[in-house]
Amino acid sequence: MVFPAPEQANLEFQKLSKTVFLYTPPTTPPANSTDPTTILICQWMGISPKSRSLNTAYNQYRSLYPNSRILSVRSIPEYFSTATASTRRAPLKQIISAIDSDPTPEKRLLVHLFSNGGSLSFSDISEIYKQGTGHVLSVKAIIFDSCPGRPTPTEGWAAMSVGLPKGILWYPAAISIFLILGVIAIGRYGLGIPTFLDRVFSKLNDWELVDRRAKRLYVWSDADKIVAARECREHARLAKLEGVKVETLEETETAHMTALVKDGKRYWSTIEKFWKGSK
């Protein structure tokens, strides 16, 4: 497989809600295809639609699986600060009909989670789907890229301070983040109250919500300052103890969420082999 250079994907996505977008390819998979019929991409927090990394993912998936639908779910920064769970989940209610509208007789869903934004979205999607249908969403394979994590205050600051305004506006924005992190730290370390990301960490290994049969690929980097490799390793270990088939792609030098571009050849060839092994 040839892995093209990153560029704007220019795929025509249909907007289903504030956070859910669907790309439908011009042709459907042939009857003998074993490619994923739908690829669910749960984006990382606050990523721009013009992001080089996001469009790299779209391009690579279009190259690998040209007849696959792509469902892309945004993760908005407010979801990690002021938004309530009901506010966060309301735009995701379209996801049930979007997933089930796959026209192929044998549906094959590949899920790709990016960072804690993607983990949070998929946790919500899993709960919404279970509540709406009465059964767990059927998934063939899940890719956990730099997730899930239970950040320390330092890691939380590293994540939430990305994109802060420059100049004098930096100070009130930074103070707001410090206040949020302070409240979380008091609750977590002082009162023993788990954070919502602690709960997401557990939910992604809860077989009442997530398909236990789905094969998993975990991607992490020892150089990641936002989602520590120790968290990804621990989640993979716990899943494996429960009998889940687990593979890993370990990086040593790439920063958070950069392996798909900076180590692209290895990253995408690993995903291609991983999917073939999940069939």
ChimeraX commands (.cxc) that place a marker at each C-alpha (Angstrom):
marker #1 position 0.00,0.00,0.00 radius 0.5
marker #1 position 1.29,3.49,-0.90 radius 0.5
marker #1 position 0.81,6.05,1.85 radius 0.5
marker #1 position 0.34,9.51,0.27 radius 0.5
marker #1 position 1.68,12.73,1.74 radius 0.5
marker #1 position -0.74,14.55,4.07 radius 0.5
marker #1 position -2.98,17.09,2.38 radius 0.5
marker #1 position -6.50,18.49,2.58 radius 0.5
marker #1 position -8.81,15.53,2.20 radius 0.5
marker #1 position -11.69,17.45,0.55 radius 0.5
marker #1 position -14.19,14.76,1.38 radius 0.5
marker #1 position -17.80,15.89,1.26 radius 0.5
marker #1 position -19.24,15.30,4.71 radius 0.5
marker #1 position -22.93,15.60,5.44 radius 0.5
marker #1 position -23.57,17.46,8.69 radius 0.5
marker #1 position -25.91,15.36,10.81 radius 0.5
marker #1 position -25.63,17.48,13.96 radius 0.5
marker #1 position -23.34,19.98,15.66 radius 0.5
marker #1 position -20.71,17.29,16.20 radius 0.5
marker #1 position -21.55,14.38,13.87 radius 0.5
marker #1 position -20.55,14.29,10.18 radius 0.5
marker #1 position -20.94,11.50,7.61 radius 0.5
marker #1 position -18.94,10.87,4.43 radius 0.5
marker #1 position -20.59,8.46,2.00 radius 0.5
marker #1 position -18.33,7.09,-0.78 radius 0.5
marker #1 position -19.62,7.10,-4.36 radius 0.5
marker #1 position -19.55,3.29,-4.51 radius 0.5
marker #1 position -20.43,0.56,-2.02 radius 0.5
marker #1 position -18.04,-2.29,-1.15 radius 0.5
marker #1 position -18.18,-5.32,-3.46 radius 0.5
marker #1 position -19.93,-8.40,-2.12 radius 0.5
marker #1 position -16.67,-10.22,-1.37 radius 0.5
marker #1 position -15.03,-7.25,0.40 radius 0.5
marker #1 position -13.75,-7.61,3.96 radius 0.5
marker #1 position -12.97,-3.90,4.39 radius 0.5
marker #1 position -14.72,-1.95,7.12 radius 0.5
marker #1 position -18.12,-0.76,5.92 radius 0.5
marker #1 position -18.07,2.19,8.35 radius 0.5
marker #1 position -15.11,3.89,10.04 radius 0.5
marker #1 position -16.03,5.85,13.17 radius 0.5
marker #1 position -13.44,8.55,13.90 radius 0.5
marker #1 position -13.77,10.16,17.32 radius 0.5
marker #1 position -11.68,13.31,17.10 radius 0.5
marker #1 position -9.43,14.80,19.75 radius 0.5
marker #1 position -10.49,17.89,21.67 radius 0.5
marker #1 position -10.82,21.14,19.73 radius 0.5
marker #1 position -9.19,19.96,16.51 radius 0.5
marker #1 position -9.83,22.13,13.45 radius 0.5
marker #1 position -11.52,20.58,10.39 radius 0.5
marker #1 position -8.49,21.89,8.46 radius 0.5
marker #1 position -6.02,20.12,10.72 radius 0.5
marker #1 position -3.18,18.40,8.88 radius 0.5
marker #1 position -3.40,15.39,11.19 radius 0.5
marker #1 position -7.17,14.97,10.87 radius 0.5
marker #1 position -7.05,15.24,7.09 radius 0.5
marker #1 position -4.16,12.77,7.05 radius 0.5
marker #1 position -6.45,10.30,8.80 radius 0.5
marker #1 position -9.23,10.91,6.26 radius 0.5
marker #1 position -6.80,10.53,3.34 radius 0.5
marker #1 position -5.21,7.37,4.62 radius 0.5
marker #1 position -8.52,5.71,5.30 radius 0.5
marker #1 position -9.81,6.72,1.89 radius 0.5
marker #1 position -6.68,5.17,0.34 radius 0.5
marker #1 position -6.90,1.98,2.38 radius 0.5
marker #1 position -10.68,1.52,2.20 radius 0.5
marker #1 position -12.13,3.62,-0.66 radius 0.5
marker #1 position -15.61,2.14,-0.34 radius 0.5
marker #1 position -15.98,2.71,3.40 radius 0.5
marker #1 position -18.24,5.29,4.97 radius 0.5
marker #1 position -16.60,7.65,7.48 radius 0.5
marker #1 position -18.47,8.93,10.53 radius 0.5
marker #1 position -16.50,11.73,12.16 radius 0.5
marker #1 position -17.37,13.04,15.63 radius 0.5
marker #1 position -16.05,16.34,16.96 radius 0.5
marker #1 position -14.94,16.90,20.55 radius 0.5
marker #1 position -15.54,20.48,21.72 radius 0.5
marker #1 position -13.30,22.08,24.41 radius 0.5
marker #1 position -16.32,23.00,26.57 radius 0.5
marker #1 position -16.96,19.29,27.03 radius 0.5
marker #1 position -13.93,19.25,29.33 radius 0.5
marker #1 position -14.94,22.29,31.38 radius 0.5
marker #1 position -18.44,23.77,31.56 radius 0.5
marker #1 position -20.73,21.53,29.48 radius 0.5
marker #1 position -23.08,19.11,31.22 radius 0.5
marker #1 position -23.37,15.46,30.15 radius 0.5
marker #1 position -26.80,16.09,28.62 radius 0.5
marker #1 position -25.46,19.03,26.60 radius 0.5
marker #1 position -22.53,16.92,25.43 radius 0.5
marker #1 position -24.67,13.97,24.42 radius 0.5
marker #1 position -27.55,15.80,22.75 radius 0.5
marker #1 position -25.80,16.21,19.34 radius 0.5
marker #1 position -24.75,12.54,19.44 radius 0.5
marker #1 position -28.30,11.20,19.32 radius 0.5
marker #1 position -28.02,11.13,15.51 radius 0.5
marker #1 position -25.34,8.47,15.87 radius 0.5
marker #1 position -27.73,5.52,16.18 radius 0.5
marker #1 position -29.45,6.14,12.86 radius 0.5
marker #1 position -26.12,7.08,11.24 radius 0.5
marker #1 position -24.48,3.80,12.23 radius 0.5
marker #1 position -27.53,1.69,11.45 radius 0.5
marker #1 position -28.02,3.36,8.04 radius 0.5
marker #1 position -25.04,1.36,6.73 radius 0.5
marker #1 position -26.65,-0.33,3.68 radius 0.5
marker #1 position -24.37,-3.37,3.52 radius 0.5
marker #1 position -25.84,-6.73,4.64 radius 0.5
marker #1 position -22.81,-7.52,6.82 radius 0.5
marker #1 position -21.82,-4.40,8.73 radius 0.5
marker #1 position -18.18,-4.10,9.81 radius 0.5
marker #1 position -17.41,-1.16,12.10 radius 0.5
marker #1 position -13.87,0.08,12.71 radius 0.5
marker #1 position -13.56,2.63,15.53 radius 0.5
marker #1 position -10.60,5.01,15.81 radius 0.5
marker #1 position -10.30,7.01,19.04 radius 0.5
marker #1 position -7.97,9.97,19.26 radius 0.5
marker #1 position -6.85,11.17,22.71 radius 0.5
marker #1 position -9.23,11.78,25.61 radius 0.5
marker #1 position -11.60,13.74,23.40 radius 0.5
marker #1 position -12.15,10.63,21.32 radius 0.5
marker #1 position -12.42,8.43,24.42 radius 0.5
marker #1 position -15.10,10.67,25.90 radius 0.5
marker #1 position -17.08,10.74,22.65 radius 0.5
marker #1 position -17.01,6.97,22.24 radius 0.5
marker #1 position -18.00,6.43,25.87 radius 0.5
marker #1 position -21.02,8.68,25.28 radius 0.5
marker #1 position -21.83,7.00,21.95 radius 0.5
marker #1 position -21.70,3.56,23.57 radius 0.5
marker #1 position -24.12,4.62,26.30 radius 0.5
marker #1 position -26.49,6.35,23.87 radius 0.5
marker #1 position -26.50,3.33,21.56 radius 0.5
marker #1 position -27.17,0.91,24.42 radius 0.5
marker #1 position -29.98,3.08,25.79 radius 0.5
marker #1 position -31.52,3.56,22.35 radius 0.5
marker #1 position -31.31,-0.02,21.06 radius 0.5
marker #1 position -31.08,-2.20,24.14 radius 0.5
marker #1 position -27.84,-3.85,23.02 radius 0.5
marker #1 position -24.13,-3.12,22.81 radius 0.5
marker #1 position -22.83,-1.52,19.62 radius 0.5
marker #1 position -21.27,-4.26,17.46 radius 0.5
marker #1 position -17.65,-3.39,16.63 radius 0.5
marker #1 position -15.00,-5.39,14.76 radius 0.5
marker #1 position -11.93,-3.43,15.91 radius 0.5
marker #1 position -11.00,-0.37,17.99 radius 0.5
marker #1 position -7.86,1.76,17.76 radius 0.5
marker #1 position -6.94,3.67,20.91 radius 0.5
marker #1 position -4.49,6.40,19.83 radius 0.5
marker #1 position -2.98,8.15,22.86 radius 0.5
marker #1 position -5.87,7.17,25.11 radius 0.5
marker #1 position -7.57,6.65,27.42 radius 0.5
marker #1 position -5.89,8.73,30.11 radius 0.5
marker #1 position -6.49,9.81,33.69 radius 0.5
marker #1 position -4.42,12.99,33.69 radius 0.5
marker #1 position -2.52,14.43,36.60 radius 0.5
marker #1 position -2.89,18.22,37.11 radius 0.5
marker #1 position 0.31,18.76,35.11 radius 0.5
marker #1 position -0.97,16.65,32.22 radius 0.5
marker #1 position -4.36,18.36,32.45 radius 0.5
marker #1 position -2.69,21.75,32.13 radius 0.5
marker #1 position -0.66,20.55,29.15 radius 0.5
marker #1 position -3.87,19.50,27.40 radius 0.5
marker #1 position -6.14,22.42,28.28 radius 0.5
marker #1 position -3.54,25.15,27.75 radius 0.5
marker #1 position -3.10,24.26,24.09 radius 0.5
marker #1 position -4.50,27.10,22.02 radius 0.5
marker #1 position -4.68,29.70,24.80 radius 0.5
marker #1 position -4.89,33.26,23.43 radius 0.5
marker #1 position -1.73,35.32,23.20 radius 0.5
marker #1 position -0.98,38.53,25.06 radius 0.5
marker #1 position -3.01,39.88,27.96 radius 0.5
marker #1 position -5.95,37.55,27.26 radius 0.5
marker #1 position -3.72,34.62,28.22 radius 0.5
marker #1 position -4.01,35.46,31.91 radius 0.5
marker #1 position -7.81,35.23,32.49 radius 0.5
marker #1 position -7.97,32.10,30.31 radius 0.5
marker #1 position -5.12,30.49,32.24 radius 0.5
marker #1 position -6.70,31.40,35.58 radius 0.5
marker #1 position -9.96,29.71,34.50 radius 0.5
marker #1 position -8.06,26.54,33.67 radius 0.5
marker #1 position -6.18,26.61,36.99 radius 0.5
marker #1 position -9.49,26.96,38.85 radius 0.5
marker #1 position -11.02,24.01,36.99 radius 0.5
marker #1 position -7.94,21.86,37.59 radius 0.5
marker #1 position -7.88,22.92,41.25 radius 0.5
marker #1 position -11.48,21.84,41.83 radius 0.5
marker #1 position -10.82,18.53,40.06 radius 0.5
marker #1 position -7.66,17.92,42.13 radius 0.5
marker #1 position -9.45,18.63,45.42 radius 0.5
marker #1 position -12.25,16.25,44.51 radius 0.5
marker #1 position -9.98,13.50,43.21 radius 0.5
marker #1 position -7.10,13.57,45.68 radius 0.5
marker #1 position -8.77,15.16,48.72 radius 0.5
marker #1 position -12.24,13.61,48.64 radius 0.5
marker #1 position -11.65,10.49,46.54 radius 0.5
marker #1 position -14.21,11.53,43.93 radius 0.5
marker #1 position -13.37,10.11,40.49 radius 0.5
marker #1 position -13.20,12.59,37.62 radius 0.5
marker #1 position -15.28,12.10,34.49 radius 0.5
marker #1 position -12.12,10.89,32.72 radius 0.5
marker #1 position -11.58,8.34,35.49 radius 0.5
marker #1 position -15.09,7.09,34.73 radius 0.5
marker #1 position -14.43,7.04,30.97 radius 0.5
marker #1 position -11.30,4.98,31.60 radius 0.5
marker #1 position -13.44,2.36,33.36 radius 0.5
marker #1 position -16.37,2.49,30.93 radius 0.5
marker #1 position -14.18,1.62,27.96 radius 0.5
marker #1 position -13.53,-1.74,29.64 radius 0.5
marker #1 position -17.18,-2.20,30.67 radius 0.5
marker #1 position -18.63,-5.01,28.58 radius 0.5
marker #1 position -22.18,-3.83,29.27 radius 0.5
marker #1 position -21.30,-0.83,27.08 radius 0.5
marker #1 position -18.40,-1.83,24.80 radius 0.5
marker #1 position -18.11,-4.88,22.55 radius 0.5
marker #1 position -15.77,-7.32,24.27 radius 0.5
marker #1 position -15.24,-9.21,21.00 radius 0.5
marker #1 position -13.65,-6.20,19.27 radius 0.5
marker #1 position -9.93,-6.56,18.70 radius 0.5
marker #1 position -7.89,-3.60,20.00 radius 0.5
marker #1 position -4.81,-1.68,18.94 radius 0.5
marker #1 position -3.29,0.70,21.48 radius 0.5
marker #1 position -0.89,3.43,20.29 radius 0.5
marker #1 position 1.18,5.38,22.81 radius 0.5
marker #1 position 4.41,7.31,23.14 radius 0.5
marker #1 position 6.83,7.55,26.03 radius 0.5
marker #1 position 7.36,11.20,25.05 radius 0.5
marker #1 position 3.65,12.09,25.37 radius 0.5
marker #1 position 3.20,14.88,27.96 radius 0.5
marker #1 position -0.62,14.98,27.73 radius 0.5
marker #1 position -1.73,11.33,27.95 radius 0.5
marker #1 position 0.97,9.36,29.67 radius 0.5
marker #1 position 2.04,6.03,28.20 radius 0.5
marker #1 position 1.52,4.43,31.63 radius 0.5
marker #1 position -2.25,5.02,31.32 radius 0.5
marker #1 position -2.51,3.43,27.88 radius 0.5
marker #1 position -0.41,0.48,29.00 radius 0.5
marker #1 position -2.61,-0.04,32.05 radius 0.5
marker #1 position -5.85,0.08,30.08 radius 0.5
marker #1 position -4.46,-2.39,27.54 radius 0.5
marker #1 position -3.30,-4.68,30.36 radius 0.5
marker #1 position -6.73,-4.65,32.02 radius 0.5
marker #1 position -8.50,-5.38,28.72 radius 0.5
marker #1 position -6.14,-8.25,28.00 radius 0.5
marker #1 position -6.83,-9.75,31.43 radius 0.5
marker #1 position -10.51,-9.84,30.44 radius 0.5
marker #1 position -9.70,-11.91,27.35 radius 0.5
marker #1 position -9.69,-9.10,24.78 radius 0.5
marker #1 position -7.31,-9.50,21.85 radius 0.5
marker #1 position -4.82,-6.63,22.19 radius 0.5
marker #1 position -2.03,-5.34,19.96 radius 0.5
marker #1 position 0.22,-2.34,20.63 radius 0.5
marker #1 position 2.21,0.22,18.68 radius 0.5
marker #1 position 4.76,1.84,20.97 radius 0.5
marker #1 position 6.53,5.09,20.15 radius 0.5
marker #1 position 9.47,6.53,22.06 radius 0.5
marker #1 position 9.99,10.04,20.67 radius 0.5
marker #1 position 6.78,11.34,19.09 radius 0.5
marker #1 position 4.76,13.96,20.98 radius 0.5
marker #1 position 1.05,13.65,21.72 radius 0.5
marker #1 position -1.04,12.70,18.69 radius 0.5
marker #1 position 1.77,13.06,16.14 radius 0.5
marker #1 position 2.67,9.46,15.23 radius 0.5
marker #1 position 0.03,9.28,12.47 radius 0.5
marker #1 position 2.00,11.97,10.58 radius 0.5
marker #1 position 5.58,11.83,11.88 radius 0.5
marker #1 position 5.78,8.04,11.86 radius 0.5
marker #1 position 3.09,7.69,9.22 radius 0.5
marker #1 position 4.41,4.75,7.23 radius 0.5
marker #1 position 4.75,2.55,10.30 radius 0.5
marker #1 position 1.50,3.82,11.83 radius 0.5
marker #1 position -0.74,3.19,8.82 radius 0.5
marker #1 position 0.85,-0.08,7.81 radius 0.5
marker #1 position 0.26,-1.29,11.37 radius 0.5
marker #1 position -3.41,-0.30,11.12 radius 0.5
marker #1 position -3.76,-2.06,7.77 radius 0.5
marker #1 position -2.29,-5.29,9.23 radius 0.5
marker #1 position -4.35,-4.90,12.38 radius 0.5
marker #1 position -7.62,-4.73,10.44 radius 0.5
marker #1 position -6.69,-7.76,8.34 radius 0.5
marker #1 position -6.08,-9.68,11.54 radius 0.5
marker #1 position -9.45,-8.67,13.01 radius 0.5
marker #1 position -11.49,-10.36,10.25 radius 0.5
marker link #1:1,2 radius 0.2
marker link #1:2,3 radius 0.2
marker link #1:3,4 radius 0.2
marker link #1:4,5 radius 0.2
marker link #1:5,6 radius 0.2
marker link #1:6,7 radius 0.2
marker link #1:7,8 radius 0.2
marker link #1:8,9 radius 0.2
marker link #1:9,10 radius 0.2
marker link #1:10,11 radius 0.2
marker link #1:11,12 radius 0.2
marker link #1:12,13 radius 0.2
marker link #1:13,14 radius 0.2
marker link #1:14,15 radius 0.2
marker link #1:15,16 radius 0.2
marker link #1:16,17 radius 0.2
marker link #1:17,18 radius 0.2
marker link #1:18,19 radius 0.2
marker link #1:19,20 radius 0.2
marker link #1:20,21 radius 0.2
marker link #1:21,22 radius 0.2
marker link #1:22,23 radius 0.2
marker link #1:23,24 radius 0.2
marker link #1:24,25 radius 0.2
marker link #1:25,26 radius 0.2
marker link #1:26,27 radius 0.2
marker link #1:27,28 radius 0.2
marker link #1:28,29 radius 0.2
marker link #1:29,30 radius 0.2
marker link #1:30,31 radius 0.2
marker link #1:31,32 radius 0.2
marker link #1:32,33 radius 0.2
marker link #1:33,34 radius 0.2
marker link #1:34,35 radius 0.2
marker link #1:35,36 radius 0.2
marker link #1:36,37 radius 0.2
marker link #1:37,38 radius 0.2
marker link #1:38,39 radius 0.2
marker link #1:39,40 radius 0.2
marker link #1:40,41 radius 0.2
marker link #1:41,42 radius 0.2
marker link #1:42,43 radius 0.2
marker link #1:43,44 radius 0.2
marker link #1:44,45 radius 0.2
marker link #1:45,46 radius 0.2
marker link #1:46,47 radius 0.2
marker link #1:47,48 radius 0.2
marker link #1:48,49 radius 0.2
marker link #1:49,50 radius 0.2
marker link #1:50,51 radius 0.2
marker link #1:51,52 radius 0.2
marker link #1:52,53 radius 0.2
marker link #1:53,54 radius 0.2
marker link #1:54,55 radius 0.2
marker link #1:55,56 radius 0.2
marker link #1:56,57 radius 0.2
marker link #1:57,58 radius 0.2
marker link #1:58,59 radius 0.2
marker link #1:59,60 radius 0.2
marker link #1:60,61 radius 0.2
marker link #1:61,62 radius 0.2
marker link #1:62,63 radius 0.2
marker link #1:63,64 radius 0.2
marker link #1:64,65 radius 0.2
marker link #1:65,66 radius 0.2
marker link #1:66,67 radius 0.2
marker link #1:67,68 radius 0.2
marker link #1:68,69 radius 0.2
marker link #1:69,70 radius 0.2
marker link #1:70,71 radius 0.2
marker link #1:71,72 radius 0.2
marker link #1:72,73 radius 0.2
marker link #1:73,74 radius 0.2
marker link #1:74,75 radius 0.2
marker link #1:75,76 radius 0.2
marker link #1:76,77 radius 0.2
marker link #1:77,78 radius 0.2
marker link #1:78,79 radius 0.2
marker link #1:79,80 radius 0.2
marker link #1:80,81 radius 0.2
marker link #1:81,82 radius 0.2
marker link #1:82,83 radius 0.2
marker link #1:83,84 radius 0.2
marker link #1:84,85 radius 0.2
marker link #1:85,86 radius 0.2
marker link #1:86,87 radius 0.2
marker link #1:87,88 radius 0.2
marker link #1:88,89 radius 0.2
marker link #1:89,90 radius 0.2
marker link #1:90,91 radius 0.2
marker link #1:91,92 radius 0.2
marker link #1:92,93 radius 0.2
marker link #1:93,94 radius 0.2
marker link #1:94,95 radius 0.2
marker link #1:95,96 radius 0.2
marker link #1:96,97 radius 0.2
marker link #1:97,98 radius 0.2
marker link #1:98,99 radius 0.2
marker link #1:99,100 radius 0.2
marker link #1:100,101 radius 0.2
marker link #1:101,102 radius 0.2
marker link #1:102,103 radius 0.2
marker link #1:103,104 radius 0.2
marker link #1:104,105 radius 0.2
marker link #1:105,106 radius 0.2
marker link #1:106,107 radius 0.2
marker link #1:107,108 radius 0.2
marker link #1:108,109 radius 0.2
marker link #1:109,110 radius 0.2
marker link #1:110,111 radius 0.2
marker link #1:111,112 radius 0.2
marker link #1:112,113 radius 0.2
marker link #1:113,114 radius 0.2
marker link #1:114,115 radius 0.2
marker link #1:115,116 radius 0.2
marker link #1:116,117 radius 0.2
marker link #1:117,118 radius 0.2
marker link #1:118,119 radius 0.2
marker link #1:119,120 radius 0.2
marker link #1:120,121 radius 0.2
marker link #1:121,122 radius 0.2
marker link #1:122,123 radius 0.2
marker link #1:123,124 radius 0.2
marker link #1:124,125 radius 0.2
marker link #1:125,126 radius 0.2
marker link #1:126,127 radius 0.2
marker link #1:127,128 radius 0.2
marker link #1:128,129 radius 0.2
marker link #1:129,130 radius 0.2
marker link #1:130,131 radius 0.2
marker link #1:131,132 radius 0.2
marker link #1:132,133 radius 0.2
marker link #1:133,134 radius 0.2
marker link #1:134,135 radius 0.2
marker link #1:135,136 radius 0.2
marker link #1:136,137 radius 0.2
marker link #1:137,138 radius 0.2
marker link #1:138,139 radius 0.2
marker link #1:139,140 radius 0.2
marker link #1:140,141 radius 0.2
marker link #1:141,142 radius 0.2
marker link #1:142,143 radius 0.2
marker link #1:143,144 radius 0.2
marker link #1:144,145 radius 0.2
marker link #1:145,146 radius 0.2
marker link #1:146,147 radius 0.2
marker link #1:147,148 radius 0.2
marker link #1:148,149 radius 0.2
marker link #1:149,150 radius 0.2
marker link #1:150,151 radius 0.2
marker link #1:151,152 radius 0.2
marker link #1:152,153 radius 0.2
marker link #1:153,154 radius 0.2
marker link #1:154,155 radius 0.2
marker link #1:155,156 radius 0.2
marker link #1:156,157 radius 0.2
marker link #1:157,158 radius 0.2
marker link #1:158,159 radius 0.2
marker link #1:159,160 radius 0.2
marker link #1:160,161 radius 0.2
marker link #1:161,162 radius 0.2
marker link #1:162,163 radius 0.2
marker link #1:163,164 radius 0.2
marker link #1:164,165 radius 0.2
marker link #1:165,166 radius 0.2
marker link #1:166,167 radius 0.2
marker link #1:167,168 radius 0.2
marker link #1:168,169 radius 0.2
marker link #1:169,170 radius 0.2
marker link #1:170,171 radius 0.2
marker link #1:171,172 radius 0.2
marker link #1:172,173 radius 0.2
marker link #1:173,174 radius 0.2
marker link #1:174,175 radius 0.2
marker link #1:175,176 radius 0.2
marker link #1:176,177 radius 0.2
marker link #1:177,178 radius 0.2
marker link #1:178,179 radius 0.2
marker link #1:179,180 radius 0.2
marker link #1:180,181 radius 0.2
marker link #1:181,182 radius 0.2
marker link #1:182,183 radius 0.2
marker link #1:183,184 radius 0.2
marker link #1:184,185 radius 0.2
marker link #1:185,186 radius 0.2
marker link #1:186,187 radius 0.2
marker link #1:187,188 radius 0.2
marker link #1:188,189 radius 0.2
marker link #1:189,190 radius 0.2
marker link #1:190,191 radius 0.2
marker link #1:191,192 radius 0.2
marker link #1:192,193 radius 0.2
marker link #1:193,194 radius 0.2
marker link #1:194,195 radius 0.2
marker link #1:195,196 radius 0.2
marker link #1:196,197 radius 0.2
marker link #1:197,198 radius 0.2
marker link #1:198,199 radius 0.2
marker link #1:199,200 radius 0.2
marker link #1:200,201 radius 0.2
marker link #1:201,202 radius 0.2
marker link #1:202,203 radius 0.2
marker link #1:203,204 radius 0.2
marker link #1:204,205 radius 0.2
marker link #1:205,206 radius 0.2
marker link #1:206,207 radius 0.2
marker link #1:207,208 radius 0.2
marker link #1:208,209 radius 0.2
marker link #1:209,210 radius 0.2
marker link #1:210,211 radius 0.2
marker link #1:211,212 radius 0.2
marker link #1:212,213 radius 0.2
marker link #1:213,214 radius 0.2
marker link #1:214,215 radius 0.2
marker link #1:215,216 radius 0.2
marker link #1:216,217 radius 0.2
marker link #1:217,218 radius 0.2
marker link #1:218,219 radius 0.2
marker link #1:219,220 radius 0.2
marker link #1:220,221 radius 0.2
marker link #1:221,222 radius 0.2
marker link #1:222,223 radius 0.2
marker link #1:223,224 radius 0.2
marker link #1:224,225 radius 0.2
marker link #1:225,226 radius 0.2
marker link #1:226,227 radius 0.2
marker link #1:227,228 radius 0.2
marker link #1:228,229 radius 0.2
marker link #1:229,230 radius 0.2
marker link #1:230,231 radius 0.2
marker link #1:231,232 radius 0.2
marker link #1:232,233 radius 0.2
marker link #1:233,234 radius 0.2
marker link #1:234,235 radius 0.2
marker link #1:235,236 radius 0.2
marker link #1:236,237 radius 0.2
marker link #1:237,238 radius 0.2
marker link #1:238,239 radius 0.2
marker link #1:239,240 radius 0.2
marker link #1:240,241 radius 0.2
marker link #1:241,242 radius 0.2
marker link #1:242,243 radius 0.2
marker link #1:243,244 radius 0.2
marker link #1:244,245 radius 0.2
marker link #1:245,246 radius 0.2
marker link #1:246,247 radius 0.2
marker link #1:247,248 radius 0.2
marker link #1:248,249 radius 0.2
marker link #1:249,250 radius 0.2
marker link #1:250,251 radius 0.2
marker link #1:251,252 radius 0.2
marker link #1:252,253 radius 0.2
marker link #1:253,254 radius 0.2
marker link #1:254,255 radius 0.2
marker link #1:255,256 radius 0.2
marker link #1:256,257 radius 0.2
marker link #1:257,258 radius 0.2
marker link #1:258,259 radius 0.2
marker link #1:259,260 radius 0.2
marker link #1:260,261 radius 0.2
marker link #1:261,262 radius 0.2
marker link #1:262,263 radius 0.2
marker link #1:263,264 radius 0.2
marker link #1:264,265 radius 0.2
marker link #1:265,266 radius 0.2
marker link #1:266,267 radius 0.2
marker link #1:267,268 radius 0.2
marker link #1:268,269 radius 0.2
marker link #1:269,270 radius 0.2
marker link #1:270,271 radius 0.2
marker link #1:271,272 radius 0.2
marker link #1:272,273 radius 0.2
marker link #1:273,274 radius 0.2
marker link #1:274,275 radius 0.2
marker link #1:275,276 radius 0.2
marker link #1:276,277 radius 0.2
marker link #1:277,278 radius 0.2
marker link #1:278,279 radius 0.2
view
